[in-house]
Amino acid sequence: MAQLHAVLTGDLIHSTRGTPAQLDDTMALIEAAAHRFSDEARFHRYRGDGWQVYVGAAGRGLGAMIYIAARLIQDEGLASRIALGIGDAQGLAEPTLASAGGGAFVASGRALDAMTGGRRLALAGAVFDPLHHALMASLDAQVQGWSPQQAEAVAWTLTPGLDVPQQALADMLGISRQAFAARLNAAGFALIEQAIRAFATHFTAEASHG
């Protein structure tokens, strides 16, 4: 079985209402978040308001998607649709995505093109079944209901390498630990965390058996 990779493809919502500076700032935020989440991340901007991120191993895909979504909501700037594709990937020898391709890239792009209505998050790839898509729809609705403060708490909690007690995160934000925990609870973080861990575990196991 070929190694599976994760790719995110997105486009900014109502980008024509934003100034060029706002578009640039949002793209910079997405790129910074991607690199913060994965040391393998590679970012590419296209068509002005479109973007793509190679995340790395498939198991990191859902976490990266939720982390970037949280950072965007926290920022209160332009929003973005985000599609996660899982599959093979080639052409990654270059430092950019100019020559990259493969199933993960194709699936991610197609998932973004297929989004309808008010959807903000979607996934695609041969590895997914209707249950995965139903879970993603639930996560999408949950994420769209976050306040900037809830998204901030989620983002800090998901930040890789930040192995500090919840009290330290609360202190950093100037709030009590109870208030920080309340924000996570209101964001439904327990389900989010469970889904991210299950996703990572599943695809890590797939890779080891492949």
ROLUM-654821 format. One line per 5 residues: for each residue x, y, z of C-alpha. Coordinates in pm, whole numbers, plus 50000, padded with zeros to 5 digits. Example, Ala and Ser with C-alpha at 12.3 -4.5 7.8 and 13.67 -1.06 7.14 Angstrom:
# ROLUM-654821
51230,49550,50780 | 51367,49894,50714 .
END
This chain:
# ROLUM-654821
50000,50000,50000 | 50138,50341,49900 | 50212,50588,50174 | 49918,50821,50232 | 49960,51198,50254 .
49737,51486,50362 | 49672,51795,50152 | 49451,52093,50236 | 49301,52311,49964 | 49106,52626,50043 .
48969,52952,49916 | 48881,53268,50102 | 48514,53348,50147 | 48387,53685,50019 | 48744,53771,49925 .
48624,54050,49695 | 48501,54236,50003 | 48851,54240,50148 | 49136,54470,50062 | 49455,54333,49905 .
49624,54383,50241 | 49356,54177,50417 | 49396,53897,50164 | 49773,53901,50211 | 49740,53901,50590 .
49500,53606,50583 | 49724,53408,50352 | 50021,53483,50578 | 49821,53362,50877 | 49730,53035,50701 .
50090,52977,50595 | 50222,53049,50946 | 49960,52819,51103 | 50046,52540,50862 | 50417,52562,50941 .
50342,52585,51313 | 50139,52266,51299 | 50366,52060,51074 | 50737,52087,51011 | 50673,51921,50674 .
50419,52180,50563 | 50451,52352,50227 | 50221,52638,50134 | 50115,52759,49792 | 49886,53050,49704 .
49704,53059,49372 | 49438,53266,49192 | 49468,53540,49451 | 49225,53392,49703 | 49308,53022,49672 .
49565,52827,49870 | 49701,52478,49917 | 49904,52316,50194 | 50089,51988,50188 | 50064,51876,50551 .
50269,51555,50554 | 50158,51212,50672 | 49785,51147,50638 | 49732,51114,51013 | 49806,51484,51065 .
49543,51600,50819 | 49240,51651,51041 | 49441,51819,51315 | 49593,52062,51066 | 49252,52143,50920 .
49095,52217,51258 | 49399,52412,51376 | 49399,52641,51071 | 49022,52688,51097 | 49059,52784,51464 .
49334,53035,51389 | 49122,53199,51119 | 48821,53234,51350 | 49042,53361,51630 | 49181,53628,51397 .
48829,53755,51307 | 48948,53838,50956 | 48853,53669,50631 | 48714,53316,50651 | 48810,53023,50431 .
48663,52700,50308 | 48901,52408,50367 | 48904,52067,50201 | 49116,51777,50322 | 49238,51521,50069 .
49406,51194,50157 | 49598,50987,49904 | 49934,50941,49740 | 50162,51232,49652 | 50451,51283,49413 .
50687,51561,49313 | 50774,51662,49667 | 51148,51684,49615 | 51125,52055,49540 | 51082,52306,49825 .
50761,52437,49665 | 50444,52264,49542 | 50503,52367,49180 | 50572,52011,49065 | 50365,51826,49326 .
50070,51607,49239 | 49895,51282,49316 | 49575,51154,49466 | 49585,51368,49779 | 49610,51688,49575 .
49338,51582,49331 | 49101,51469,49608 | 49148,51790,49805 | 49080,52011,49503 | 48773,51812,49402 .
48635,51824,49756 | 48666,52201,49758 | 48495,52233,49419 | 48212,52007,49537 | 48131,52211,49848 .
47781,52357,49846 | 47569,52576,50068 | 47731,52701,50382 | 47985,52421,50419 | 48330,52529,50535 .
48501,52192,50590 | 48503,51879,50373 | 48718,51577,50296 | 48778,51342,50005 | 48975,51033,49917 .
48919,50666,49848 | 48988,50589,50215 | 48671,50763,50334 | 48320,50622,50363 | 47980,50786,50435 .
48044,50770,50810 | 48357,50982,50773 | 48166,51239,50570 | 47887,51248,50829 | 48142,51308,51104 .
48300,51588,50900 | 47960,51753,50855 | 47913,51744,51232 | 48259,51889,51295 | 48195,52157,51034 .
47875,52272,51208 | 48051,52271,51543 | 48349,52475,51422 | 48126,52731,51251 | 47960,52796,51586 .
48283,52897,51761 | 48336,53245,51897 | 48681,53400,51848 | 48755,53335,52215 | 48656,52968,52189 .
48863,52929,51872 | 49161,53086,52048 | 49139,52834,52330 | 49114,52547,52083 | 49407,52675,51876 .
49637,52705,52175 | 49537,52363,52303 | 49608,52205,51963 | 49941,52384,51909 | 50207,52115,51862 .
50499,52120,52103 | 50319,52340,52352 | 50319,52086,52633 | 50210,52312,52918 | 49932,52284,53177 .
49595,52440,53100 | 49661,52689,53379 | 49962,52822,53187 | 49751,52875,52875 | 49487,53054,53081 .
49753,53276,53238 | 49885,53362,52894 | 49538,53479,52791 | 49480,53665,53117 | 49183,53453,53223 .
49120,53192,53492 | 49170,52823,53431 | 48798,52776,53482 | 48721,53034,53212 | 48966,52866,52973 .
48807,52526,53039 | 48462,52677,52987 | 48566,52807,52645 | 48691,52462,52543 | 48374,52303,52671 .
48153,52548,52483 | 48356,52476,52168 | 48286,52103,52207 | 48657,52037,52227 | 48620,51689,52376 .
48463,51564,52052 | 48711,51757,51839 | 49007,51610,52027 | 48863,51259,52012 | 48811,51287,51636 .
49164,51420,51574 | 49321,51145,51784 | 49113,50872,51620 | 49202,51007,51276 | 49573,51015,51359 .
49567,50668,51515 | 49379,50517,51221 | 49612,50648,50955 | 49924,50577,51159 | 49807,50216,51184 .
49734,50211,50809 | 50087,50335,50737 | 50248,50073,50963 | 50047,49793,50802 | 50120,49922,50452 .
END
